[in-house]
Amino acid sequence: MSMQRCAPEAPLYEGELIEEGALFHALADPARLRILATLARADDERCVCDFTVGLALNQSTVSHHLKILKAAALVIGERRGTWGFYRLAPGARERIERALERTLPAAVRA
């Protein structure tokens, strides 16, 4: 007979929960997922103006989404003149995979 535990063996600590929460929040919007997918497939950086046309969103809305992705360390941005240019942050995919693994460890998968 196995004993069940009340708490997980390796709990996430408050700082990790905040960090993972910000990451999952950044991934929780379809427009942000489309931005990430576009950047992941891009050979080079993309201008905010590229997303306004592709997503049919105004510039301020796209900039807001990019700000959230940047805060979650998923994209890197640079301003040139009036436009911002963005690319996928190094290790973004690995960061997402690691967050999923820490939040939903292999033992939970069935």
Number of C-alpha atoms within 10 A of each C-alpha: 3 4 5 7 7 6 7 8 7 8 11 13 9 9 9 14 14 12 14 21 14 17 20 15 14 22 19 11 11 10 18 20 15 15 24 22 12 17 18 17 9 12 9 12 17 18 17 20 16 14 19 16 11 11 13 11 14 13 16 11 12 20 18 12 18 24 16 18 25 18 14 20 18 22 22 17 19 12 10 9 6 5 13 16 16 20 22 25 18 12 12 16 14 10 17 16 12 14 19 14 13 15 15 11 12 10 7 8 6 4
